[in-house]
Amino acid sequence: MAADSFSIHRFVALAGCCAALLAVPQPAPAQSWKPQQPVEVIIGSAAGSSPDTMARAIQKIWQDKRMVEVPVNVVNRVGGGNTVAWNFLNGKQGDGHFLMASNINLSAGHLTGTTPWSFRDFTSLGILFHEYVALAVAVDSPIKDGRDALARLRKDPGSLSLGVSSVAGGANHIGAGLAFKAAGVDVKKVRTVVFDSAGKTMTALLGGHIDLAGTSITAALRQVKNGKVRVLGVTAPKRLGGEMAQFPTWREQGADAEFSNYRGFIGAPGLSGAQVAYWEGVLKRLDADESWQAYIDQNELDRELMDGRQALQYLTELDGRLRGVLGDLGLLKAAK
């Protein structure tokens, strides 16, 4: 389900060429580009975050299956809600050896004014899947369940504090805000604290410094397994499977809220068609790989492969929808 949420050149032999001419080596076609030095996969959030976990799983498959024949390094460039990472990638104009895990922060940040960068500033390489958002509390929280949290916030929007990462108006903030708004909460009055990593958000939750945490469902599940948090609700349209079947949806609890965060890759500005085609091919082979499909199934992710052109079209359409959502949440500050 989608979130509410791109030449091939061929040589033509001329008739009548003599055998001697046919023996002359021909130049390599444009689509034969491939990396000649180590590849850096940039992550704009901390180690252990959902994008980081995804990238390291992909790194292992690429190397183990030799989908990429040069070393692949995952590098965390944290700060400014991904802005540090986007600044770095922008400086690699035309270099296909650098790519970055992308998510809805790149689509929302320029609308909320938290960053000057948007998806239009980089080269779209593709989207792999979508992921839902969870709202969690500490295991010993007095908040009984999702209905209880929504009732408290309807009565007094400032009575509970919400922690999100890694930027205001990011996926975790939007996911929680949509649930609140659908339940009749004045979302503009909810006390919201932004942390630069999901780890810090969870530390604050467990330390009693915030009441609620918006987080990816995979990060939430890790903490549930550790016996540290409870999940009040998720933005999925129906109950997920596997270990996540225990997480109630917001629709079950009277809030008609559905939302998912896309995950894929972007490249530096100005990549050539050959470079884009190479990475599209790698992502297509990854999508067909059994190990990757097992990762998708294990984490209850919504697999949906898009190539670079399809991803760009999707992001353009999403931009319009986000303007409406962020406006409702009182977060729309820019109109780039």
Backbone hydrogen bonds, N-H to C=O, Kabsch-Sander energy under -0.5 kcal/mol:
donor,donor_aa,acceptor,acceptor_aa,energy
4,D,5,S,-9.9
5,S,2,A,-0.8
9,H,7,S,-0.9
13,A,11,F,-0.6
17,C,14,L,-1.3
22,L,18,C,-2.0
23,A,19,A,-1.2
24,V,21,L,-1.4
32,S,29,P,-1.7
33,W,30,A,-1.0
39,V,71,P,-2.8
40,E,97,H,-2.7
41,V,39,V,-0.6
41,V,73,N,-3.2
42,I,40,E,-0.7
42,I,99,L,-3.0
43,I,75,V,-2.6
49,S,46,A,-2.0
53,T,49,S,-2.9
54,M,50,S,-2.3
55,A,51,P,-2.5
56,R,52,D,-2.3
57,A,53,T,-1.7
58,I,54,M,-2.3
59,Q,55,A,-2.9
60,K,56,R,-1.8
61,I,57,A,-1.7
62,W,58,I,-2.9
63,Q,59,Q,-2.1
64,D,60,K,-3.2
65,K,61,I,-2.7
66,R,63,Q,-0.7
67,M,62,W,-1.6
68,V,62,W,-1.4
73,N,39,V,-3.1
75,V,41,V,-2.6
75,V,73,N,-0.6
77,R,43,I,-2.9
77,R,75,V,-0.6
78,V,76,N,-0.6
79,G,44,G,-0.8
82,N,44,G,-0.5
82,N,79,G,-0.5
83,T,80,G,-1.2
84,V,79,G,-2.0
86,W,82,N,-2.6
87,N,83,T,-2.8
88,F,84,V,-1.8
89,L,85,A,-2.6
90,N,86,W,-2.6
91,G,87,N,-1.0
91,G,88,F,-0.7
92,K,89,L,-2.0
93,Q,90,N,-0.6
94,G,269,P,-3.1
95,D,92,K,-2.6
96,G,94,G,-0.7
98,F,95,D,-1.1
99,L,40,E,-2.2
100,M,266,I,-2.7
101,A,42,I,-2.0
102,S,264,G,-2.3
106,L,103,N,-1.7
107,S,103,N,-0.5
107,S,104,I,-0.6
108,A,104,I,-2.3
109,G,105,N,-2.6
111,L,108,A,-1.1
112,T,108,A,-1.8
113,G,109,G,-1.0
114,T,109,G,-1.5
115,T,109,G,-1.1
119,F,106,L,-0.6
121,D,118,S,-1.9
122,F,119,F,-1.0
123,T,267,G,-1.9
124,S,122,F,-0.6
125,L,265,F,-1.8
126,G,265,F,-1.2
127,I,306,M,-1.5
128,L,263,R,-3.0
129,F,263,R,-1.6
130,H,302,D,-1.7
131,E,261,N,-2.3
133,V,259,F,-0.5
134,A,215,T,-3.7
135,L,233,G,-2.2
136,A,213,A,-2.7
137,V,230,R,-2.5
139,V,228,K,-2.4
141,S,138,A,-2.2
144,K,142,P,-0.5
146,G,232,L,-0.6
149,A,145,D,-2.1
150,L,146,G,-2.5
151,A,147,R,-2.4
152,R,148,D,-2.3
153,L,149,A,-2.1
154,R,150,L,-2.2
155,K,151,A,-2.0
156,D,152,R,-2.5
159,S,156,D,-2.4
162,L,191,R,-3.3
163,G,212,L,-2.7
164,V,193,V,-2.3
166,S,195,F,-0.6
170,G,167,V,-1.7
174,I,170,G,-2.8
175,G,171,A,-2.9
176,A,172,N,-1.9
177,G,173,H,-2.7
178,L,174,I,-2.7
179,A,175,G,-1.4
180,F,176,A,-2.3
181,K,177,G,-2.8
182,A,178,L,-2.4
183,A,179,A,-1.1
183,A,180,F,-0.7
184,G,181,K,-1.7
185,V,180,F,-2.4
187,V,185,V,-1.6
189,K,186,D,-2.1
190,V,187,V,-1.1
191,R,157,P,-0.6
191,R,160,L,-0.8
192,T,190,V,-0.6
193,V,162,L,-3.2
195,F,164,V,-2.9
195,F,193,V,-0.5
201,T,197,S,-1.6
202,M,198,A,-2.4
203,T,199,G,-2.2
204,A,200,K,-2.3
205,L,201,T,-2.1
206,L,202,M,-2.7
207,G,203,T,-1.7
208,G,205,L,-1.4
209,H,204,A,-2.4
210,I,204,A,-1.0
211,D,161,S,-0.9
212,L,161,S,-2.3
213,A,136,A,-2.1
214,G,163,G,-2.6
215,T,134,A,-2.6
215,T,213,A,-0.5
217,I,132,Y,-1.6
220,A,216,S,-2.2
221,L,217,I,-2.4
222,R,218,T,-1.6
223,Q,219,A,-1.4
224,V,220,A,-2.2
225,K,221,L,-2.6
226,N,222,R,-1.3
227,G,224,V,-1.6
228,K,223,Q,-2.5
229,V,223,Q,-0.8
230,R,137,V,-2.7
232,L,135,L,-2.9
232,L,230,R,-0.6
233,G,135,L,-1.1
234,V,248,P,-1.4
235,T,133,V,-2.0
240,L,244,M,-0.5
244,M,241,G,-1.4
245,A,242,G,-1.6
246,Q,243,E,-0.7
247,F,244,M,-1.8
250,W,234,V,-1.5
253,Q,250,W,-1.2
254,G,251,R,-1.3
255,A,250,W,-2.4
256,D,254,G,-0.5
257,A,255,A,-2.2
259,F,235,T,-2.2
261,N,131,E,-3.4
263,R,129,F,-2.5
264,G,102,S,-1.8
265,F,126,G,-2.4
266,I,100,M,-2.2
267,G,123,T,-3.0
268,A,98,F,-0.8
271,L,268,A,-0.8
276,V,272,S,-2.4
277,A,273,G,-2.5
278,Y,274,A,-2.0
279,W,275,Q,-2.0
280,E,276,V,-2.6
281,G,277,A,-2.1
282,V,278,Y,-2.0
283,L,279,W,-2.5
284,K,280,E,-2.1
285,R,281,G,-2.2
286,L,282,V,-2.3
287,D,283,L,-2.5
288,A,284,K,-1.2
289,D,286,L,-1.6
293,Q,289,D,-2.3
294,A,290,E,-2.1
295,Y,291,S,-1.8
296,I,292,W,-2.4
297,D,293,Q,-2.4
298,Q,294,A,-2.7
299,N,295,Y,-1.8
300,E,297,D,-1.2
301,L,296,I,-2.3
302,D,130,H,-2.8
303,R,301,L,-1.1
304,E,128,L,-2.4
306,M,127,I,-2.4
308,G,125,L,-0.5
311,A,307,D,-2.9
312,L,308,G,-2.2
313,Q,309,R,-2.0
314,Y,310,Q,-2.5
315,L,311,A,-2.8
316,T,312,L,-2.0
317,E,313,Q,-2.1
318,L,314,Y,-2.6
319,D,315,L,-1.9
320,G,316,T,-1.0
321,R,317,E,-1.4
322,L,318,L,-2.8
323,R,319,D,-1.6
324,G,320,G,-1.1
325,V,321,R,-2.1
326,L,322,L,-3.2
327,G,323,R,-1.6
328,D,324,G,-2.1
329,L,325,V,-1.8
330,G,327,G,-1.2
331,L,326,L,-3.1
332,L,326,L,-1.0
333,K,111,L,-2.6
333,K,331,L,-0.6
334,A,111,L,-2.7
336,K,110,H,-0.6
